[in-house]
Amino acid sequence: MLKTYIFLLIAIVFEIIATSALKASDQFSKLWPSILTVCGYAAAFYFLSLSLNKLNLGIAYAIWSGIGIVMISFVGLFLFKQKLDFPAIIGIALIVCGVVVINVFSKAVSH
């Protein structure tokens, strides 16, 4: 099961890279960030698919997107100087709480 979560973590890292490159691509007008976006998302979905051999689809996607949202918010803050207001921070905190509840309490997750 550890290998499954490693695949999911790799998928999340590639998704964060791809999303950051998407912003930098300036609507796909810059070649290298555009290429990085496409390759990053392809790798992200590939590793996500590997994690689906053992994980429930909804659970895997919740973890993938939840962690991705948090991490890309930090990238936006530090790399692109995009600030979050208090309601956005609360919303992201609720997403984190949801991912924790799924992983700790759900019977759909192999413990």
N, C-alpha and C positions, 0 to 999 in steps of 0.2 A: 504493500500500500504506500510505502514511503516513495517509491519510484513514481507512482501516480501523482502524488503531491509535488514532486520535483518537476514533472512534466507541466503541471498546472502553474507552478512558479515561473518556469521558463516562458510559458505562454504569456503570463502577466508582464514579464520583463519586456518581451518583444512587443506587446501591445502598447506599453508605455513609450518605448522607443518610436514605434510607428506613429502614435498619436502626436508625440512631440515633433517628429519630422513633418507630419501633416500640417501643423501650424507653421513650421518653418518653410514649407514648400510654397507658401503664398499662392494658394489656390492652384497648385500644380504648375506654377509658372517657373519654378526653379528645379533644374534637372535632378541634382543629387538628393536633395530632401524628398523629392517625389519618388525617386527610385527606392530610397530608404523606407518610405511609407509603404509602398506596395510590397516590398520584400519583408518588412517587419510584420505587416498584417498576415502575409502568407505563412510566415514562421509561427506567429501567434496562433493562428487557427490550426496549423499542423500539430503543434504541441498540445493545444486544447483538445484536439481529436484523440490524441494518445491518452490523455487523462480520462477520456470518456469510456475507455475500456473497463474501468473499475468504478468510476463515479457516476452518480445520477446526473443526468443532463442539467436539470434545474439547479441542483446544488453546485455543480461545477461552474455553471454560468454565474450564479450568484456570487460565489467566491471570486471568480475572475473579474467580473465587472465591479464588484464592491471594492476590492483592493486596488483595481485599476483606477477607479474614481478618486480614491484617497491619494494615491501616488501621483497621478497626473495633476491633481490640485496643487501638490507641492512643486511639481515641475513648473506649472503655470506661475506660481508665486515666485520661485527663485530664478527661473530662466527667462520668463516672459514678463515679469513684474506685474502679474495679474493678482489683485487682492480679492479676498473673499469677505463678504459682509457676515454679520452675526447669524442671520437666518441660514445662509449657505453652510456655515460651519456646523450649525445644529443639524441641518439635513444630512451632511456628511457623517456626523457622529451617529445619527440614527442608522445610516447604512452600515457603519462599522458594527453597531450593536446587533443589527440583523444578521450579519455574517457570523458574529460570535455565537449568537443564539442557535443558528443553523448548525454550526460545527460542534457545539457543546451538547445540545439537547435533542437534535433531530435524529430519529431512528433511520432516516433515509441516508445518513452518513455512516460509513463503516468506521467504528471507533477502535 
